[in-house]
Amino acid sequence: MKGHPSRHMVIVVFISMGALFLLSAVPWGRITGNRIKDFNLIEDLVPRPKPAVVAEAQPEAPAIDPELENFMAESAKPVEELPAEPVPEAVVEVDTSVVEHVPVMVEEVATVDSAGMVLIESYGEAMLPRFKAALSRGKARVAVLGDSFIEGDIFTQDLRAMLQERYGGEGVGYVGMHSDFPGFRQTVRLGGCGWKMRDIRNFSGRDTVRTVSGEYGLASAGAKATYKGSKSRKALGSWSRSRFLFVSPDSGTVTLATDAGPRSFAVAPSGEVQMLELEGATGEFVVESDIPGMVGLGVYLDAAGGGVQVDCMSIRGNSGIGHRKMNMRLAAGMRRWVDYDLIVLEYGMNALSPEQYNYEPYAVAMAKVVERIRSCYPDADIIVLGVSDRGVKNGADVRSLHTCEAMVKAQRSAARRTGVHFWDTRMAMGGDNAVVDWRRRKLVNADYIHLNYAGGRELATLFYQSLNASLGE
C-alpha cells in the first residue's frame, strides 16, 4: 500500500488545497492596487443566511487620499485661510469664495449629437479658444492630470498618438524622476537611482513644492535618472528636445547625456526654477546630479519645433483636491519653460463611495482646484472629465455603482460654477451599466474600475472624436 496511487492522489489534493487557502489569505487587491482581486476559496461553498433586505455589495475602493480626508475635516470646521504665498505681479489670485454658495446637485444630462456622440460641454463664453489658437499657431501642449485610471500612460498614450498623427509632434513629454513600477508604463523606459519621490498624497502641510504634476524627486549625491524611447507608438522612439527642470539649494554639477554624448553644466544655488536643455535627435536621455537636496521637477522629452505634446501626470489614489494648494510662484517659474494650452482633469474615483450620495463638499473642493489651476496657467483651457462608470458585485451579478451618477453631477456643477468645460466620461462609455459591457469586451480589468490598454485606446478615441467636434473639425 506504501506506493499506492490513491495515497499519492490524496497527498496531492491536500497540498493543493493548502496552497489555495494560503493564496486566498493574501490581500491581492491592496498589494496590486486592485488590479488583481482578492478571493476566498470557500466563499461560494458555505451557505449564508439571506438578509431580509439585500444590500449592495461593497466595492473594493482605492485607498482614501489623505488630502481628501484633510479637506473633509476642514469642511467641518469654520473656514480658516491658509497663509498667503508670495505671488508674482503677473499672476492674479482668483477669489474663489463665491463658489461655496452655488448649488451643486443639478439635473443635467450629457450633450449628445445626432450620431450619438457625447460632446464636450462649455460653460464659458467660447469652446476651447486657447487650445484652438495654439493649434492654429502649429504648437500646443496638453496636460492630463489624474489618478490610477490613467496610470502607466493608459488613455493618454493613445490621445497623444492621435493628436500627433494629425498635428505633428514627437516624444512622450513629461516624465517624473523615478517610478517604483517603471515597467508598467510602455511609452518610456525609466531607470536610475538616488531619487526620493514625494507626491501629493504624502506632502506635509509645510511642503511648498506643489506643482501641476503633484510630485517631485529629492536627489541624493550621485542621483541618476535614465529615459529611453519606446517603439510602442509611432513618435516615441526618438525626440529632438530634452529638458530637465529643477530647483537647486546648492551649487554643483548636473550632467545631461543624449545619443550625441554627455555635457556637464555648472549649477548655481537658487530658489527659482532652473532649466537645462539639450537639442538634437535622440532616443535616450540621462540626468546625473552631484547636488544633494536638489529638487527634480521632471524631464520633458518632446519636439524642438511644432506639433502637439500630451503630458500624462497620474498619481495613484489621488482625489485631485490637493491641487487647490498649488504653489503659484513655483508654477509661474515653471511656466517660463513649459506652459499649457489645455489641461484635462481626470479625478473622482478616489472620492467615490457606495454610502455617499451628496458630493457637494467634493464639488466645492474641485471648484477651488479649477480656479487655482486657472490662476497658475491662465493661458490654458480646462476640461473636467466626469468619473467613469464603475462596477459593483451583488452575488453573481455586476452592475454600476449607484453613486456614480451623483459624482458626475457634482463634477459637472464644479465645471459650470467655474466657467470651464466638461465631458461626461460615463455617458460616453454607454451610461448605466456600461462597465459591464466594457468588461465583457475586455476593455476594463476584473475590478470593474480600471481600464486596460485596449480600454484606454477605446476611451481615448471617444474623447478625441468629441475634441475634434469641439474644434469644428
C-alpha positions as CSV (number, residue, x, y, z in Angstrom):
1,M,0.0,0.0,0.0
2,K,3.0,2.2,0.5
3,G,3.2,3.3,-3.1
4,H,-0.5,3.0,-3.9
5,P,-1.6,5.7,-6.5
6,S,-4.7,6.7,-4.4
7,R,-2.5,7.6,-1.5
8,H,-0.4,9.9,-3.7
9,M,-3.6,11.5,-5.0
10,V,-4.8,12.3,-1.5
11,I,-1.5,13.9,-0.7
12,V,-1.6,16.0,-3.9
13,V,-5.1,17.1,-3.1
14,F,-4.2,18.2,0.5
15,I,-1.2,20.1,-0.7
16,S,-3.2,21.8,-3.4
17,M,-6.0,22.8,-1.0
18,G,-3.4,24.1,1.5
19,A,-1.8,26.2,-1.3
20,L,-5.2,27.6,-2.3
21,F,-6.0,28.5,1.3
22,L,-2.7,30.4,1.6
23,L,-3.3,32.2,-1.7
24,S,-6.8,33.2,-0.6
25,A,-5.4,34.8,2.5
26,V,-3.1,37.2,0.5
27,P,-4.6,40.7,0.2
28,W,-4.1,40.8,-3.6
29,G,-6.3,43.9,-4.0
30,R,-4.2,46.0,-1.6
31,I,-0.9,44.7,-3.0
32,T,-1.7,45.3,-6.6
33,G,-3.8,48.4,-6.3
34,N,-7.0,46.4,-7.1
35,R,-5.6,45.2,-10.4
36,I,-5.9,41.6,-9.0
37,K,-9.0,40.8,-7.0
38,D,-9.0,39.2,-3.6
39,F,-10.7,35.8,-3.5
40,N,-12.0,33.4,-0.8
41,L,-11.7,29.7,-1.5
42,I,-14.9,28.7,0.4
43,E,-16.9,31.9,-0.2
44,D,-19.3,30.1,-2.7
45,L,-19.3,26.8,-0.8
46,V,-20.6,27.9,2.6
47,P,-24.2,28.9,2.6
48,R,-25.1,32.2,4.3
49,P,-28.4,33.2,5.7
50,K,-30.1,35.7,3.4
51,P,-30.9,39.1,5.0
52,A,-34.4,40.4,4.7
53,V,-33.1,43.3,2.5
54,V,-30.3,42.5,0.2
55,A,-27.8,45.4,0.4
56,E,-25.5,46.3,-2.4
57,A,-22.1,44.7,-2.0
58,Q,-19.2,46.9,-1.1
59,P,-16.7,47.6,-4.0
60,E,-13.0,47.4,-3.3
61,A,-12.3,51.1,-3.1
62,P,-8.9,52.6,-3.7
63,A,-7.1,54.0,-0.7
64,I,-8.5,57.3,0.5
65,D,-6.5,60.3,-0.4
66,P,-5.1,61.9,2.7
67,E,-5.8,65.3,1.1
68,L,-9.4,64.4,0.8
69,E,-9.6,63.3,4.4
70,N,-8.0,66.6,5.5
71,F,-10.4,68.6,3.4
72,M,-13.4,66.8,4.8
73,A,-12.1,67.6,8.3
74,E,-11.5,71.2,7.3
75,S,-15.1,71.4,5.9
76,A,-16.5,70.5,9.3
77,K,-14.7,73.5,10.9
78,P,-15.0,77.2,10.5
79,V,-13.2,78.4,7.4
80,E,-9.6,79.3,8.2
81,E,-7.5,81.0,5.5
82,L,-4.1,79.5,4.6
83,P,-1.1,81.8,4.8
84,A,-0.7,83.7,1.6
85,E,2.1,82.7,-0.7
86,P,4.3,85.2,-2.5
87,V,2.6,85.9,-5.8
88,P,4.4,87.3,-8.8
89,E,2.9,90.6,-10.1
90,A,1.9,88.9,-13.4
91,V,-0.2,86.4,-11.6
92,V,-3.5,87.4,-10.1
93,E,-5.1,85.2,-7.4
94,V,-8.8,84.4,-8.2
95,D,-11.3,84.9,-5.4
96,T,-13.0,81.5,-5.0
97,S,-15.1,82.3,-2.0
98,V,-18.2,82.8,-4.2
99,V,-18.2,79.2,-5.4
100,E,-19.3,77.9,-2.0
101,H,-22.7,79.4,-2.4
102,V,-23.5,77.9,-5.8
103,P,-25.9,74.9,-5.8
104,V,-24.1,71.7,-6.6
105,M,-26.6,69.0,-7.5
106,V,-28.3,70.0,-10.7
107,E,-30.4,67.9,-13.0
108,E,-28.5,67.9,-16.3
109,V,-27.6,65.3,-18.8
110,A,-24.8,64.9,-21.3
111,T,-24.9,66.8,-24.6
112,V,-25.2,64.2,-27.4
113,D,-25.3,64.9,-31.1
114,S,-27.5,63.3,-33.7
115,A,-25.0,60.5,-34.2
116,G,-24.9,59.6,-30.5
117,M,-21.6,61.2,-29.8
118,V,-21.2,62.7,-26.3
119,L,-19.9,66.2,-26.8
120,I,-17.7,68.4,-24.6
121,E,-19.9,70.9,-22.8
122,S,-18.7,74.5,-22.5
123,Y,-19.7,76.7,-19.5
124,G,-17.6,79.6,-20.6
125,E,-18.1,82.1,-23.4
126,A,-16.5,80.0,-26.1
127,M,-15.4,76.5,-26.9
128,L,-11.7,75.8,-26.2
129,P,-10.5,79.2,-27.5
130,R,-6.9,79.0,-26.2
131,F,-6.4,75.4,-27.4
132,K,-7.8,76.3,-30.9
133,A,-5.5,79.4,-31.1
134,A,-2.4,77.2,-30.1
135,L,-3.3,74.6,-32.8
136,S,-3.6,77.4,-35.4
137,R,-0.1,78.5,-34.5
138,G,1.1,75.0,-35.0
139,K,2.3,74.3,-31.5
140,A,0.1,73.2,-28.5
141,R,0.7,71.4,-25.2
142,V,-1.8,69.4,-23.2
143,A,-1.6,68.2,-19.6
144,V,-3.8,65.3,-18.3
145,L,-3.9,65.2,-14.5
146,G,-5.3,62.1,-13.0
147,D,-5.2,59.0,-10.8
148,S,-4.7,55.3,-11.3
149,F,-7.3,55.4,-14.1
150,I,-4.7,56.8,-16.4
151,E,-1.6,55.3,-14.6
152,G,1.0,53.9,-17.0
153,D,0.0,56.4,-19.7
154,I,-3.2,54.5,-20.3
155,F,-5.7,56.7,-22.3
156,T,-3.1,59.5,-22.6
157,Q,-0.7,57.5,-24.8
158,D,-3.5,57.0,-27.4
159,L,-4.7,60.5,-27.2
160,R,-1.2,61.7,-27.7
161,A,-0.7,59.4,-30.7
162,M,-3.9,60.6,-32.3
163,L,-3.1,64.3,-31.8
164,Q,0.4,63.9,-33.0
165,E,-0.7,61.9,-36.1
166,R,-2.9,64.8,-37.0
167,Y,-1.0,67.9,-35.9
168,G,2.6,66.6,-35.6
169,G,4.9,66.3,-32.6
170,E,7.1,63.7,-31.0
171,G,8.2,62.3,-27.7
172,V,6.4,61.3,-24.6
173,G,6.5,64.7,-22.9
174,Y,6.7,64.9,-19.1
175,V,8.2,62.1,-17.1
176,G,9.0,62.1,-13.3
177,M,12.4,61.4,-11.8
178,H,11.7,57.9,-10.6
179,S,9.0,55.2,-10.6
180,D,8.6,52.2,-8.3
181,F,6.9,50.4,-11.2
182,P,8.9,51.5,-14.3
183,G,7.8,48.5,-16.4
184,F,4.1,49.3,-16.1
185,R,4.4,52.3,-18.5
186,Q,5.1,51.2,-22.0
187,T,5.8,54.6,-23.6
188,V,9.1,55.2,-21.9
189,R,11.7,53.1,-20.2
190,L,12.7,54.7,-17.0
191,G,15.6,53.8,-14.7
192,G,18.2,55.2,-12.3
193,C,18.7,55.6,-8.6
194,G,19.2,58.2,-5.9
195,W,15.8,59.9,-6.0
196,K,13.4,60.0,-3.1
197,M,10.0,60.7,-4.6
198,R,7.4,62.9,-2.9
199,D,3.9,63.4,-4.2
200,I,0.6,65.0,-3.3
201,R,-0.5,62.0,-1.2
202,N,2.3,62.4,1.3
203,F,3.1,66.1,1.3
204,S,3.3,67.7,4.7
205,G,1.5,70.9,5.5
206,R,4.7,72.8,5.1
207,D,5.7,71.3,1.7
208,T,5.6,74.2,-0.8
209,V,6.8,72.2,-3.8
210,R,3.3,71.8,-5.1
211,T,3.3,71.8,-8.9
212,V,0.9,70.8,-11.7
213,S,2.4,67.2,-11.7
214,G,1.8,66.8,-8.0
215,E,5.2,65.2,-7.5
216,Y,8.9,65.8,-7.3
217,G,12.2,63.9,-6.7
218,L,14.6,64.8,-3.9
219,A,18.2,63.9,-5.0
220,S,20.9,62.3,-3.0
221,A,24.6,62.7,-4.1
222,G,25.1,60.9,-7.4
223,A,21.4,60.7,-8.3
224,K,20.8,59.4,-11.8
225,A,17.7,59.1,-14.0
226,T,17.6,57.4,-17.4
227,Y,14.9,57.6,-20.1
228,K,14.8,55.5,-23.2
229,G,12.4,55.8,-26.1
230,S,9.7,53.2,-26.9
231,K,8.6,51.6,-30.1
232,S,5.1,51.1,-28.7
233,R,3.9,54.2,-30.5
234,K,5.0,55.8,-33.8
235,A,6.5,59.0,-32.5
236,L,8.0,57.8,-29.2
237,G,11.2,56.1,-30.3
238,S,13.1,59.4,-30.6
239,W,12.6,63.1,-30.0
240,S,14.5,66.4,-30.7
241,R,14.5,68.3,-27.4
242,S,15.4,67.0,-23.9
243,R,14.8,69.3,-20.9
244,F,15.3,69.0,-17.1
245,L,13.6,71.3,-14.7
246,F,14.8,71.7,-11.1
247,V,15.3,73.8,-8.0
248,S,18.8,73.7,-6.5
249,P,19.6,74.6,-2.9
250,D,23.4,74.4,-3.5
251,S,26.0,74.7,-6.2
252,G,27.3,71.7,-8.1
253,T,27.3,69.9,-11.4
254,V,24.5,68.4,-13.5
255,T,25.4,66.2,-16.4
256,L,23.0,65.5,-19.2
257,A,23.5,63.0,-21.9
258,T,21.8,62.1,-25.2
259,D,22.8,59.9,-28.1
260,A,25.3,62.7,-29.0
261,G,27.1,62.2,-25.7
262,P,27.3,63.9,-22.3
263,R,27.5,67.5,-21.4
264,S,28.1,68.9,-17.9
265,F,26.6,72.1,-16.5
266,A,27.7,74.2,-13.5
267,V,24.6,74.9,-11.4
268,A,24.3,77.9,-9.0
269,P,22.1,77.8,-5.9
270,S,18.7,79.4,-6.4
271,G,15.2,79.2,-5.1
272,E,13.9,79.8,-8.6
273,V,13.1,77.1,-11.2
274,Q,16.0,76.4,-13.5
275,M,16.1,74.5,-16.8
276,L,18.8,72.7,-18.6
277,E,18.3,71.6,-22.2
278,L,19.9,69.5,-25.0
279,E,18.6,69.7,-28.5
280,G,19.2,67.1,-31.2
281,A,17.5,63.8,-32.2
282,T,17.9,61.2,-29.6
283,G,16.3,58.0,-28.3
284,E,17.8,58.3,-24.8
285,F,18.3,61.0,-22.1
286,V,20.3,60.7,-18.9
287,V,20.3,63.1,-15.9
288,E,23.0,62.9,-13.2
289,S,23.5,65.3,-10.3
290,D,26.1,65.6,-7.6
291,I,23.9,68.1,-5.6
292,P,22.3,66.5,-2.5
293,G,18.8,68.0,-1.9
294,M,18.3,69.1,-5.5
295,V,14.5,69.1,-6.3
296,G,13.9,67.4,-9.6
297,L,10.6,68.7,-11.1
298,G,10.8,66.3,-14.0
299,V,12.0,66.0,-17.6
300,Y,10.3,66.9,-20.8
301,L,11.1,64.8,-23.9
302,D,9.4,66.4,-27.0
303,A,9.9,68.3,-30.2
304,A,12.0,71.3,-30.6
305,G,9.7,72.6,-33.3
306,G,5.9,72.4,-33.6
307,G,3.2,69.9,-33.1
308,V,1.2,68.7,-30.1
309,Q,2.5,67.3,-26.8
310,V,0.4,65.5,-24.2
311,D,1.8,65.2,-20.7
312,C,0.5,62.3,-18.5
313,M,0.6,63.3,-14.8
314,S,-1.0,60.5,-12.9
315,I,-0.8,59.6,-9.2
316,R,-2.4,56.5,-7.8
317,G,-5.0,57.2,-5.1
318,N,-5.2,60.9,-5.8
319,S,-8.6,62.6,-5.4
320,G,-7.4,65.8,-7.1
321,I,-8.3,68.2,-4.4
322,G,-4.7,68.7,-3.3
323,H,-4.1,70.9,-6.3
324,R,-6.1,73.7,-4.6
325,K,-2.9,74.4,-2.8
326,M,-0.6,74.6,-5.8
327,N,2.3,76.9,-5.4
328,M,1.6,79.9,-7.7
329,R,5.1,81.3,-7.5
330,L,6.6,77.9,-8.4
331,A,4.0,77.4,-11.2
332,A,4.9,80.8,-12.7
333,G,8.6,79.8,-12.7
334,M,7.8,76.5,-14.5
335,R,5.6,78.3,-16.9
336,R,8.6,80.2,-18.3
337,W,9.8,76.8,-19.7
338,V,6.7,74.7,-20.0
339,D,3.2,76.3,-20.4
340,Y,-0.1,74.7,-21.3
341,D,-2.9,75.4,-23.8
342,L,-5.2,72.7,-22.4
343,I,-5.4,71.0,-19.0
344,V,-7.6,68.0,-18.6
345,L,-8.7,66.9,-15.0
346,E,-9.5,63.1,-14.6
347,Y,-10.4,62.6,-11.0
348,G,-13.3,61.4,-8.8
349,M,-12.8,57.7,-8.5
350,N,-10.9,58.0,-5.2
351,A,-13.7,60.2,-3.7
352,L,-16.5,57.8,-4.8
353,S,-18.2,55.8,-2.1
354,P,-21.2,53.5,-2.0
355,E,-22.6,55.3,1.0
356,Q,-22.1,58.8,-0.2
357,Y,-24.9,60.4,-2.2
358,N,-24.1,64.1,-1.7
359,Y,-20.8,65.2,-3.2
360,E,-21.2,68.9,-2.6
361,P,-18.1,69.2,-0.4
362,Y,-16.1,67.5,-3.2
363,A,-17.6,69.8,-5.8
364,V,-16.7,72.8,-3.7
365,A,-13.1,71.5,-3.4
366,M,-12.8,70.8,-7.2
367,A,-14.1,74.3,-8.0
368,K,-11.2,75.6,-5.9
369,V,-8.8,73.3,-7.7
370,V,-10.0,74.6,-11.1
371,E,-9.6,78.2,-10.0
372,R,-6.2,77.6,-8.6
373,I,-5.0,75.8,-11.8
374,R,-6.5,78.7,-13.9
375,S,-4.6,81.2,-11.8
376,C,-1.4,79.2,-12.3
377,Y,-1.9,78.6,-16.0
378,P,-4.1,81.5,-17.3
379,D,-3.4,80.7,-20.9
380,A,-4.9,77.2,-20.7
381,D,-8.4,75.9,-21.4
382,I,-9.6,73.4,-18.8
383,I,-11.8,70.3,-19.2
384,V,-13.2,68.4,-16.3
385,L,-13.8,64.8,-17.0
386,G,-16.7,63.2,-15.2
387,V,-16.0,60.0,-13.4
388,S,-16.1,56.8,-15.4
389,D,-18.6,54.0,-14.9
390,R,-17.7,51.7,-12.0
391,G,-19.0,48.2,-11.3
392,V,-20.1,46.6,-8.0
393,K,-20.8,42.9,-7.4
394,N,-24.0,41.7,-5.9
395,G,-23.8,38.0,-5.7
396,A,-23.0,36.7,-9.2
397,D,-24.3,39.9,-10.8
398,V,-22.4,43.1,-11.6
399,R,-23.9,46.5,-12.1
400,S,-23.0,50.1,-11.9
401,L,-22.2,51.6,-8.5
402,H,-25.3,53.6,-7.8
403,T,-23.5,56.7,-6.6
404,C,-21.5,57.3,-9.8
405,E,-24.3,59.5,-11.2
406,A,-24.2,61.7,-8.1
407,M,-20.5,62.2,-8.6
408,V,-20.9,63.1,-12.2
409,K,-23.5,65.7,-11.3
410,A,-21.2,67.3,-8.8
411,Q,-18.3,67.3,-11.2
412,R,-20.4,69.0,-13.9
413,S,-21.5,71.5,-11.4
414,A,-17.9,72.3,-10.5
415,A,-17.2,72.9,-14.2
416,R,-20.2,75.2,-14.5
417,R,-19.6,77.3,-11.5
418,T,-16.0,78.0,-12.7
419,G,-16.9,78.5,-16.3
420,V,-14.8,75.7,-17.8
421,H,-15.5,72.6,-19.9
422,F,-16.9,69.2,-19.0
423,W,-17.0,65.8,-20.7
424,D,-19.3,63.1,-19.4
425,T,-16.9,60.1,-19.5
426,R,-19.5,57.7,-18.0
427,M,-22.1,58.6,-20.6
428,A,-19.5,58.3,-23.4
429,M,-18.8,54.8,-22.2
430,G,-22.5,54.0,-22.5
431,G,-24.1,55.2,-19.3
432,D,-25.7,53.0,-16.7
433,N,-24.0,49.5,-16.5
434,A,-21.6,50.5,-19.3
435,V,-18.8,49.0,-17.3
436,V,-20.4,45.5,-17.5
437,D,-20.3,45.7,-21.3
438,W,-16.7,47.1,-21.3
439,R,-15.7,44.2,-19.1
440,R,-17.4,41.7,-21.5
441,R,-15.4,43.3,-24.3
442,K,-12.2,43.0,-22.3
443,L,-11.7,46.8,-22.0
444,V,-11.6,47.0,-18.2
445,N,-9.9,44.9,-15.6
446,A,-11.6,42.4,-13.3
447,D,-12.0,45.1,-10.6
448,Y,-14.6,46.8,-12.9
449,I,-12.8,50.1,-12.3
450,H,-9.6,50.4,-14.2
451,L,-9.1,50.5,-17.9
452,N,-6.6,48.1,-19.6
453,Y,-4.6,49.3,-22.6
454,A,-7.4,48.3,-25.1
455,G,-9.9,50.2,-22.9
456,G,-7.7,53.2,-22.8
457,R,-7.5,53.3,-26.6
458,E,-11.3,53.0,-26.8
459,L,-11.9,55.8,-24.4
460,A,-9.2,58.0,-26.0
461,T,-10.9,57.5,-29.4
462,L,-14.2,58.7,-28.0
463,F,-12.6,61.7,-26.3
464,Y,-10.6,62.6,-29.4
465,Q,-13.7,62.5,-31.6
466,S,-15.5,64.8,-29.2
467,L,-12.4,67.1,-29.1
468,N,-12.4,67.3,-32.9
469,A,-16.1,68.1,-32.9
470,S,-15.5,70.9,-30.4
471,L,-12.7,72.3,-32.6
472,G,-15.1,72.2,-35.6
473,E,-13.2,69.6,-37.5
